């Protein structure tokens, strides 16, 4: 098992190097001059040259890339041209908000999707199965930004049950910063009122993001369970008189989870990259909103930082999926 883990970790290194090289090259080759935009329309050539020299953009591209990579290793992720803030400091602020939203959405999708898919497979071609198909089709077809607008109109504006947007009321102090996750920080500080407020602000954007992975996980779990239920060893266990509950939860569920794990791992990265629309609709102060503002102003250092963070988390999530594969199916460790 240790060799299996080390082999997977070693493969991450060239992927990260390739990702940093690709993102850095694309950011430099895109049309537009961020230095000219930051300097303003009335800036003189000397002022533009001084600004380019300040951010190291007057050097050849290979030197710029080397300086950036060495900075990444030492914790220097560059500086925003417009805000003059360190990108690493901004990422520390915005990343926990995005991760809290993504993890909550995935938790809801897994919590509902796996039992729903299992139930649909057990009651195949009966009303639970038909209902899961209809709900899954509707959920995966609904654009998230449009669903977010509908949720805001229904639950925030008409009913007034939940807040319209944001992460915490501007008129109140959030819990003390420990992890950056307001739900966890409020529990650490013992402030249950802040915990309830955080859940209210988290409910609508998390629900808007969870529907697509929920539908996919349900459909994948249903298909995998149906396939496993038709295997010879399951038929043998039934012939031996084992209870259906024991067969389902001890043997079928574990094997059916293998294919579903792939979907879960892919959706973590997909949700991280797709938070832009949801965070914009709900004014959620996360990486998506941060990257959107940087793209509008052609501030490529924050864009590169956000891309590398999302890519790194995507790689780590797939590494975790590979390790879980090895736990669920020991044969995978020797492939």
C-alpha positions in Angstrom: 0.0 0.0 0.0 2.9 2.4 0.8 4.4 1.8 -2.7 1.0 2.5 -4.2 0.7 5.8 -2.3 4.2 6.9 -3.2 3.7 6.1 -6.9 0.6 8.3 -7.0 2.3 11.2 -5.1 5.4 11.2 -7.4 3.1 11.5 -10.5 1.7 14.7 -9.1 5.0 16.6 -9.5 5.2 16.7 -13.4 1.5 17.5 -13.5 2.0 20.6 -11.3 5.0 21.7 -13.3 3.1 21.4 -16.5 0.1 23.2 -15.1 2.2 26.1 -13.9 4.1 26.4 -17.2 0.9 26.2 -19.2 -1.0 28.8 -17.2 2.0 31.2 -17.0 2.4 31.0 -20.8 -1.2 31.6 -21.6 -1.4 34.5 -19.2 1.6 36.2 -20.9 0.4 35.5 -24.4 -3.1 36.8 -24.0 -3.8 40.1 -25.8 -3.8 43.3 -23.8 -1.2 45.0 -21.6 -2.0 44.9 -17.9 0.8 47.4 -17.1 -0.6 49.9 -19.5 -4.1 49.4 -18.1 -2.9 49.8 -14.5 -0.7 52.8 -15.3 -3.7 54.7 -16.8 -4.3 56.4 -20.1 -2.2 59.4 -19.2 0.9 57.6 -18.1 4.2 58.4 -19.8 6.4 55.7 -21.4 8.9 56.2 -18.5 6.1 55.6 -15.9 5.0 52.5 -17.7 8.6 51.2 -17.9 9.1 51.8 -14.2 5.9 49.9 -13.4 6.9 47.0 -15.6 10.3 47.0 -13.8 8.7 47.0 -10.4 6.7 43.8 -11.2 9.6 42.2 -13.1 7.8 42.2 -16.4 10.7 43.8 -18.2 12.7 40.5 -18.1 12.6 37.7 -20.6 9.8 35.2 -20.2 12.0 32.3 -19.1 13.4 34.5 -16.3 9.9 35.6 -15.3 8.8 32.0 -15.2 11.8 30.9 -13.1 11.3 33.8 -10.7 7.6 32.9 -10.4 8.2 29.1 -9.7 10.9 29.8 -7.1 8.5 32.3 -5.5 5.8 29.6 -5.4 8.1 27.3 -3.5 9.0 30.0 -1.0 5.4 31.3 -0.6 5.7 34.3 -2.8 2.8 34.0 -5.3 3.4 37.5 -6.8 1.6 40.7 -6.3 -1.6 42.1 -7.8 -0.9 45.0 -10.2 -4.0 46.9 -9.3 -4.5 46.3 -5.6 -0.7 46.0 -4.8 -1.7 43.2 -2.4 0.2 39.9 -2.2 -1.7 37.2 -4.1 -0.9 34.6 -1.4 -2.6 36.8 1.3 -5.7 37.2 -0.9 -5.9 33.5 -1.5 -5.8 32.9 2.2 -8.8 35.1 2.6 -10.9 33.9 -0.4 -10.0 30.2 -0.6 -11.7 29.1 2.7 -15.0 30.7 1.5 -14.9 28.8 -1.8 -13.9 25.5 -0.1 -16.7 25.9 2.5 -19.2 26.3 -0.3 -17.9 23.5 -2.5 -17.5 21.0 0.4 -21.0 21.8 1.6 -22.4 21.3 -1.9 -20.6 18.0 -2.3 -21.6 16.8 1.2 -25.3 17.4 0.3 -24.8 15.7 -3.1 -23.2 12.6 -1.5 -25.6 12.5 1.4 -28.6 12.5 -0.8 -27.3 11.0 -4.1 -25.8 7.7 -2.8 -29.0 6.6 -0.9 -31.2 7.9 -3.8 -29.2 5.9 -6.4 -29.2 2.8 -4.2 -32.9 3.0 -3.6 -33.6 3.6 -7.3 -31.6 0.5 -8.2 -33.3 -1.7 -5.6 -36.8 -0.5 -6.7 -35.9 -0.6 -10.4 -38.8 0.4 -12.7 -41.0 1.4 -9.8 -42.0 4.8 -8.6 -38.8 5.5 -6.6 -36.8 4.8 -9.7 -39.0 6.9 -11.9 -38.9 9.8 -9.4 -35.1 9.7 -9.2 -34.9 9.8 -13.0 -37.2 12.8 -13.3 -35.4 14.7 -10.5 -32.0 13.9 -11.8 -32.8 14.9 -15.4 -34.3 18.2 -14.2 -31.4 18.9 -11.8 -28.6 18.3 -14.4 -30.4 20.3 -17.0 -30.9 23.4 -14.9 -28.1 26.1 -15.2 -26.8 26.9 -11.8 -26.8 30.7 -12.2 -30.5 30.6 -13.3 -31.4 28.2 -10.4 -29.6 30.6 -8.1 -31.7 33.5 -9.3 -34.9 31.5 -8.9 -33.8 30.6 -5.3 -33.2 34.2 -4.5 -36.6 35.3 -5.9 -38.4 32.5 -4.1 -36.7 32.0 -0.7 -35.2 35.5 -0.2 -37.5 38.0 -1.8 -40.9 36.4 -1.7 -40.8 34.3 1.4 -38.0 36.1 3.2 -36.7 32.9 4.8 -33.1 33.2 3.8 -30.7 36.1 3.0 -30.3 37.2 -0.6 -26.5 37.0 -0.8 -23.2 37.5 1.0 -21.6 35.3 3.5 -22.3 37.0 6.8 -24.3 40.2 7.8 -22.3 43.4 7.4 -23.8 44.8 10.6 -22.4 41.9 12.7 -18.9 40.7 13.6 -18.1 37.2 12.2 -16.5 34.6 14.5 -12.8 34.9 15.2 -10.7 33.7 12.3 -9.2 30.3 12.9 -9.7 28.1 9.8 -11.5 30.6 7.6 -14.6 28.3 7.5 -17.3 30.3 9.3 -19.2 27.2 10.2 -16.2 25.7 11.9 -14.9 28.9 13.4 -18.3 29.6 15.0 -18.4 26.2 16.5 -14.8 26.6 17.8 -15.8 29.9 19.5 -19.0 28.3 20.8 -21.2 30.9 19.1 -24.2 28.8 18.0 -26.0 32.0 16.9 -23.2 32.8 14.4 -23.3 29.1 13.3 -27.0 29.4 12.5 -26.5 32.6 10.6 -23.7 31.1 8.6 -25.9 28.2 7.6 -28.6 30.5 6.5 -26.2 32.4 4.2 -24.7 29.1 3.0 -28.0 27.3 2.2 -29.0 28.9 -1.1 -25.6 28.9 -2.9 -24.7 25.4 -1.7 -28.1 24.1 -2.9 -27.7 25.8 -6.3 -24.3 24.1 -6.6 -25.2 20.7 -5.4 -27.9 19.8 -7.8 -25.7 18.9 -10.7 -23.4 16.6 -8.8 -26.4 15.2 -6.9 -28.0 14.2 -10.2 -24.8 12.6 -11.6 -24.0 10.7 -8.4 -27.6 9.4 -8.2 -27.5 8.2 -11.8 -24.0 6.7 -11.5 -24.9 5.0 -8.2 -28.1 3.6 -9.7 -26.3 2.1 -12.8 -23.4 0.7 -10.7 -25.8 -0.9 -8.2 -27.9 -2.5 -10.9 -24.8 -4.0 -12.5 -23.5 -5.3 -9.2 -26.9 -6.8 -8.3 -26.7 -9.0 -11.5 -23.3 -10.5 -10.6 -23.0 -14.2 -9.9 -21.7 -13.8 -6.4 -24.8 -11.7 -5.4 -27.1 -14.4 -6.9 -25.1 -17.0 -4.9 -25.5 -15.0 -1.7 -29.2 -14.8 -2.2 -29.4 -18.6 -2.9 -27.5 -19.2 0.4 -30.3 -17.3 2.2 -28.5 -14.2 3.2 -30.8 -11.3 3.9 -31.3 -8.6 1.3 -30.2 -5.9 3.7 -26.9 -7.7 4.5 -26.1 -8.3 0.8 -26.9 -4.7 -0.2 -24.9 -2.9 2.5 -22.0 -5.3 3.0 -21.3 -6.4 -0.5 -23.2 -4.4 -3.1 -22.7 -0.9 -1.7 -18.9 -1.2 -1.4 -18.4 -2.4 -5.0 -20.9 0.0 -6.4 -19.1 2.9 -4.8 -16.0 2.4 -6.9 -17.4 4.0 -10.1 -19.2 6.7 -8.0 -15.9 7.7 -6.4 -14.6 8.8 -9.8 -17.5 11.1 -10.3 -17.1 12.6 -6.8 -13.4 13.3 -7.4 -14.0 14.9 -10.8 -16.9 17.0 -9.4 -14.8 18.5 -6.7 -12.5 20.1 -9.3 -15.4 20.9 -11.5 -17.2 22.8 -8.8 -14.1 24.7 -7.8 -13.7 25.9 -11.4 -17.4 26.6 -11.8 -18.0 28.7 -8.7 -17.7 31.9 -10.7 -21.3 32.2 -11.7 -22.7 31.1 -8.3 -20.4 33.3 -6.3 -21.2 36.2 -8.6 -25.0 35.7 -8.3 -24.9 35.4 -4.5 -22.0 37.9 -4.0 -20.1 35.1 -2.3 -16.6 36.4 -1.4 -14.6 33.4 -2.8 -12.1 32.5 -5.4 -14.6 32.8 -8.3 -15.5 36.4 -7.5 -11.8 37.2 -6.9 -10.8 35.7 -10.2 -13.6 37.5 -12.1 -12.5 40.9 -10.9 -8.9 40.1 -11.8 -9.9 38.9 -15.3 -11.9 42.1 -16.0 -8.8 44.2 -15.1 -6.3 41.8 -16.9 -4.5 41.3 -13.6 -3.0 38.0 -14.5 -1.0 37.2 -11.2 -4.2 36.6 -9.2 -5.6 34.6 -12.2 -2.5 32.4 -12.3 -2.7 31.9 -8.5 -6.4 31.0 -8.5 -5.8 28.5 -11.4 -2.9 26.8 -9.7 -4.8 26.5 -6.5 -7.8 25.0 -8.2 -5.6 22.7 -10.2 -3.7 21.6 -7.1 -6.9 20.9 -5.2 -8.3 19.0 -8.2 -5.1 16.8 -8.3 -5.3 16.2 -4.5 -9.0 15.2 -4.7 -8.2 12.7 -7.5 -5.2 11.4 -5.4 -7.6 10.8 -2.5 -10.0 9.0 -4.9 -7.1 6.8 -6.1 -6.2 5.9 -2.4 -9.9 5.1 -1.7 -9.8 2.9 -4.7 -7.0 1.0 -3.2 -8.9 0.6 0.0 -12.2 -0.5 -1.6 -10.5 -2.7 -4.2 -7.1 -4.2 -3.1 -6.4 -5.4 -6.7 -6.0 -1.7 -7.8 -2.9 -1.4 -5.6 -0.9 -3.7 -7.8 -1.9 -2.2 -11.2 
